Amino acid sequence: MDLIGTVVLFKFRKASAGMHANLLLWLSLSILVSLVFLLALRVGFLHYSTSNTSPSLLFNNDFWQALFTGLRFDIAILLRAFLPIYLLSLLAIPFPQIIGKSILRVGYWWGTILVALTLALSVINVAYITFFNEPLNAFAIESVIHYEANVVFSSIVGSGSLLVYATVLILVPCSIWLMMQVSQWQQRLHLFSNVGVLQSLVLAIVGFFLVITLGRGSFGAFPLSHRHLIVSVSPSFNNVVPNGLVSSYYAVLEYLDSRDLAIANDEDGRILFEAFYGYAASEGELWPQLFTQTQTSKALEHSPPNVVLNIMESLGAELLRPEFNQTHDWAADLRHHLDNDLVMSRFLPAHNGTQSSLINLLGNINYPTVTQSKYKNISLMTSVAKVFKKAGYRTLFVYTGFEGERNIASYFKRQGFDEFVGASSLQEVYADMETNIWGGEDRYLFEYITKRLLEKPVDEPPLFIISLSINNHPPYIALDEMNNAHLSLDTLVRDKLAQLPTISMSTYEYSNHYLGGFISQMKSSKRKDDTIIAVTGDHGTRGLRSFSGSALRNISVPFYLYIPPVYAPESELDLLQIASHKDIFPTLYHLSLSGASYPNLGRNLFDFVTEEDAHGFAMTEQYFVSSDGAVMKAKPNNIYPFLSHDDLQLKDAIAYKKTDLVYRGKAYDALKDWMMRKQLTRDLE
């Protein structure tokens, strides 16, 4: 090779090396821009969701922990997303200049699109959190894939703030514009034109080390994982840790993970049985030992009561507290019954979403997407409807939502409901029923249930009725008879409800009005002596602002019971005991059924709780809760004691040894999961 050729080759490789360095700079700047915008979005949303009670709340340890952990996730996910381009950039060193330029051009586009995508998904994630009180998850993926995506989108739009929508309209275009300016600035300056091949190789090695290390999110043995997303007892801080790209990543993994279930073998089942119940299963078949029985009662055999459980959309217990009702009673016609019948106020839902709570309540499984999964046609042995059906009841599910939503009608008919009456069926009876994208008006739900109960012939079987309301769900139906937009809220209430649109208070009152009217009508009818009525919320009221120690209060739901005197048990109900959704049906079984077998996954709340009681705790999506306090499942080494024995407000965390509460709670979750897999995979064994 002559001297001229050597010089040309040297300059060529030097130019290619410079392109590699420029691409690294571009990727670094792309990440930096993303980090700045994500930090601003995270701080802004934290301020929006937690600023009501004390300005200092934003500057406590949880605040800084959320920002720091969020930053770690931001860096890790962005570096993982840039890794393909980074590896491709290495080709700019040994290969011709034209390839180097092409790679640089691809890198520019990749960085711009990735920054815009990250910010757009993060804003969407904020809107999703605003409505569902949790980041993007498998339900969001299900909704995109299946037909109800528009339903979820409408709900989010209906519940979001103008600030959120303005952010997506401003932030994303600004980020794209900024990236274009950086690109033009970089090209004009001809940076790194004198970078040598050796220097570029050193830069590539150092860069590769940093990409791999920071992409793991940790210099230690364990990389960032899903468990690091929990930094606080407050959902407000936990929700902002993952950006939209991270939330989407875990949502996809969750969705894919739910497609197939591992077969449940009896050996594992026996281990879990002993871990939870505290004694070994006897010889013989294991499955029947996971069931227990109600007491035998000649009176119940001769005259079993009708049983109605009203599951109310977003019926949070917090809004029923006295401080929310000083100038206006949002409980409406329900208040009289709350004051005169049995109401448990320290009561918690299974989950923070309707579908998840519903599947847990009625199927005793934790698999919210099962209605649309490959297991959707499998009939569960743990279904509550089957317990009543076996006892001779006619089982009825009444819902103001549409029957086709998430395959709900078909699914629950397979679980033992003789009838499923949804919005379409109700419209055939009530032609004037107004509907929106979610369904129809709750007043007609209660009219229909009343009609079925009052018109039931004496010689027909008793009715077991599940009702599921929908009106207190965005996008809200504007209800003329409940226009409370003019009502002024006192400062305390207004601060705590700042994220709730006024119309949601109207729909909350609307549902309580007709629920209370239904109970009143039953109490004054021929059904007053033969119908047990229960009420709970599917989850707490969405959008309540956090305050110190409010994590459980914000998600809590009531459990209301009207029991005719003839069916009232001799023991009294401790209204201040800690309980949750898992305990509703064991209680209803004991009140209404004689010698009925049911899955031993909850307790009769009228029974006295002892230290040895395996079910003496409450269970939510994120917490194990006992009379001692709350333990986060993700951080079981701390317990949050209660401020008082008659409330759910928590003190700061204290060190906690993994005693019975944690062991029992984890064993319960594992045993319930095993029972679910045993049923859903039984044809695969």
C-alpha positions, 0 to 999 in steps of 0.5 A: 500500500502506498503512502497516499493510500495509507493516509486516506485509510487512516483518515477514513478510519479516523472519520469512522471513529469520530462517527462512533463517538458522535453517536455515543454523544447523541445517545448520551444526550438522548438519555439526558433529555429523557431523564430531565423530562421524566424527573419533571413529570415525576416531581410534578405528579407527586406534587399533584397527588400528595400536596394537600396535607403538608408541603413537607410530605414531598420532602420526606425519605419516601419522596427522595427514595421514589426519585432515586429509585425512579432514576435508576429505573429510567437509566436502566430501561433507556440503556437497555433500549439503546443497546442495539444501536450502541452495538450497531455503532461499533460497526462505524469503526472498522467499516466504510464511511458510508455505513458509519453515516447510515448508522449515525442517521439510524441512531439519530432517528432511534434516539428521537423516537425512543425519547418521544415514546418514553415520554408519551408512555409516561404521560399515559402511565400517569393518566392510567394511575390517576384512574386505576391508582396503579401503573400500567399492567396486564389489564392494560395489555388485555384492553389493547388486544381485546375490544374493550380498549376504547372503554378503558381509554374513555374511562381514563380520559373521563377521569383525568385532569386537563393538566395531564392532557396538556402535558402530553400535548406539550411535552412530547413535541417539545422533546422531539424539537429539542432532540432535532436541535441537539442533532443539528447542533452536533452536526454543525460543530463537527465534534470528534473529527480528530478522534483516533481509532485507538481512542474510539476503541477505548471509548467503546470498551468503557461505554460497553461496561457502563451500558451493561452495568447501568443497564442492570441498575445495580453494581451488586449481584442483583439487578433491578427487578419488580420488587424494587418498585415498592419504596413506601407504604404510600401508593402515591410514591410507589406509583411514580417509581416506574416510568411509562416504558418500565410499566409497559415492560412489566405489563407485557411480562405480566400478561405473558406470564398469565397465559400458562399455569404450572400444574399443581401436584399434591406433594406441594399442596400438602406442604402448603396446607400444613404451612397455612393451617398449622397441622398436616393433612391426613392420609387420603385425598387432599382436595376435600380437606381444603373445604370446611362446613357450616353448622347443621340447622333444622331451621335453615333447612326448613326455611333458608333465607334469600341472600343478596350481596350488592357489590358497589362500584368504588364504594370506599369507606373513607367517604362515609366517614363523618368528616366528609359529611359535615355539610352534605351527606354523601351516603344519602338514603344509605345512611339510615341503614348504616346507622342502624344495622351492622357495618364493619369499617376496618374492612379491606378489598381483595384488590384495587380493581373491579375485575380482580376483586370480583374474580377473588370474591366469586371464584376464590382465585387470583387471576383477573384475566381468567374470563378471557384466557384459555381457562375461561371455560373451566368451571371452578369447584371453589365458585361461591355460586356452586355452594348456594346452588348445591344447597338448592338456591336459584343463583342470579347475577345482575349487572348494569354493565354490558354482558359481553364486557370481558366475557363476563356473562358467559364466564359466570354462567359456567361458574354456577349462576343460573342467570346473568342479567346485564345492561342489554337485558335490563334495557329490554325491561326498562326501555328508558334506561340510559347507557354509556360506554360502561353500561346503564343506570344503577336505579334499574339494577335495584328495581329489577332485584326488587321485582325478582324478590317480591315476585318470587313464588313461595314454592320456588327455591330461595334466591342468591343474588349478586349485584354489581353496580357501575354508575360510580365509574368514569366516564360518568353519566350525568344524572339530573336528579343528583346534580350536586355540582353547586355544593361547596366542600369544606377545606378538609374534604376539598383537599382530600378530594382534589383529584376527584371530579365533582360529578363523581361525588354526585354518582357516589351519592346517586348509587347510595341513594338507590341502594338505600332505597332498595334496602328500605323497600325490602325492610318494609316488604314481605321480604323483611323477614326472609332476606339477608342483604350484604353490601361492600365495595369492589374497591375504594374510592379512586382519586383520594389524596394520600396523607400520612398513614392513609394507605389502608384508609384510602383503599378501605370499603365497608361491609354492611349486613342486614340480618332478619332477627330469625337468622341472627346468630347468638354471637355478636359481630365485632365491628372493629375487627380487621377483615377483608373480602375473603371473609364475606362468603364464609360469613354468609354461608354460616348465616344462611346454609345448613351443613354446606361445604365450602372452600376454607379460604376465609372465616365466619366473622361472627366467630371469636378470633383466637391467636391460633385462628389461621384466618385471623388476618386481612388480605389485600393486593399489597398488604397482610393486615392483623390487629397489630398493623399492616405489613407490605408483602414486598417489604415484610421486614417492617410493620406499620402499627395502627394509630388506634384500635378503631381506625385504619390510620397507620403509624410509621414503620418499625422493625418487624420479625417475620412472625405468624402474620407474614408466614401465614399470609404468604402461605395463604397466597401460595395455597390459594394459588395452588388451589387455582392451578389445581382446578385450571390445569386438572385436564393437563395432568 
